[in-house]
Amino acid sequence: MFVFKKILVLSLFCIFVKVDVFAQTTNLNAPFLHDYLRRQQLIGKFNPNYSFNIRPLTPSMEDLKDEEGESSSLYKELYGEEGNQYFAKSKGSFKMLPEMFKSQYNSDYAFGANNGALIPNTGLQVLLSAGIYVKYGRWSLQFQPEMVTAQNLPFQGFPMEHWGSTWDEYYEWLNFSDIVERYGDYAYVEFLLGQSHLKYNYRSFSLGLSTENIWWGPGRRNSLLMSNNAPGFLHASFETRKAVKTNLGYFEGQIIVGKLKNSGYPPPGADYVYRQTPLYIPKRDMDWRYLAGITISYQPKWLPGLSVGYSSVSQMYHNDMDSFDDYLPIFNGKKRDKGVVDPEANQRNQLNSGYFRWMSHGGLFEFYGEYGSNGNSKKLMDFLVYPDENRAYTLGFSNYIPLKQEDTFLGVNFEITQTGQTVHETILSKNSWYTHPYVRHGYTHMGQVLGAGNGPGSNVIFAELSWVKNFTKFGLQIERIVYNNDFYYKRFEEIKDWRRKYVDYAPALAADFKWYRFLISTKAQYVKTYNYKWYLENDPDQYWVPGLDKNTFVGSFSLVYLLK
């Protein structure tokens, strides 16, 4: 990390070759910007060759045009030449990046996902970000650090009142993942390199170092493998900056190798003992994890608007790496029969997914999906016979209906994500997404899942109805979240107790708009929780009793200031 910081600072003064034309990346911690560009693509005003399957994007001024061939004023302020300062006889340039203030308030208990470096928190938390973008020749430097501060007030977590055997079952998930319930007992402050990168760019390709968040797959709300749920991690990458045109169509892709950090925070009830046995098994917190991944997206030239792709990731403890296969295991899944045990391959936590997106450029509609497999050893025949085994999926669509007023639309968005298992054998073996019996930190970074933010065994339904005009959007949202159904069925099916599903219903009012040089995004959300952490008080005289039901208010506010 120290070496990376030195490179970022020194690169500000490095001068080599003639300046090229490319732009800074879009910030995944400001998702309303991606929502705006994606909406403009469906309206027909944004370059159709972006699949939105690999993010962040690197758009240019040529990518967003209206009917008269002009870019919007917002787009010029974000990605145009406005604010550029030139040096070395105009061979190089730099500009200040938009300043961002992002906050979230939770009144009673932690709620929220896909919010970058923000943490599960009660009370107020704030993310501050600012930076600079420098380009010279084929080099680009984006230095955009982040600071996160959170009140981290006490809240009720997994109830201590659960009887011992329930704790015992729950620890079969806690011991195989590093998903933090609360980040210590005091206020939380963290300084991160954030959305920073140093890249060498050649035509449509880039090679470099980065700590930016990555998003793979077409989902708007959730991604199975890479999302902005956790902070960005240090990684090297070889990637396309724009879709590469060939005789077969357009290709996009990214290969990454990176370093995942452990949280260092123990799970709830770490000192709990059941039947003279400590429930918590300490993890290898002193050993970091090596992650390698690849994603490829393809748009056939014969089917405009369609993109299909594949992603694969593999992580393992750094001290276990001793062969080339360990450094690039994405090319070696070691396909084998279910009964064959491979100790070397079992040291790796591998996930993969296939995805598609079909959008009508100017037709105001898109349909997309992602299907993933927990593990990379399944043979094709096993997949065809048992497609539900160890699977997860996302399906969604967006449609914009023109209204009478010019450039005004009624938006309908829907998405469903399911990581909960339906195969009884998989549930009993506790083979949940984002957990692993050997890499016992699971698929996490700094205590948060890298994929779908609600974690192992969770099922989410999201719907939104909105009024939109250009950047402005006013929306009514509703979300239903079922938490860790794998644990629910493993634990409560055994005792034949069907009353305890842990479910959130979360209606919200959301608004995005531009005022002067400010981009403002707000959300007010009420969360009604049923059977919080699967808890209820048993009554010997009544079977259907109310569970531990809770309510919380979540307020989110983001402010991006566009510097001149």
PyMOL commands that set and color helices and strands:
alter all, ss='L'
color gray80, all
select helices_A, chain A and resi 2-11+31-43+61-63+73-79+164-174+318-320+324-327+329-331+345-347+380-385+424-428+485-492+532-534
alter helices_A, ss='H'
color red, helices_A
select strands_A, chain A and resi 54-55+85-87+92-106+123-136+139-143+146-150+188-192+197-202+205-210+215-216+235-240+244-245+249-260+273-274+277-278+289-300+306-317+349-360+365-374+391-402+408-418+444-445+448-449+459-469+472-482+503-515+518-530+550-561
alter strands_A, ss='S'
color yellow, strands_A
deselect
rebuild
show_as cartoon
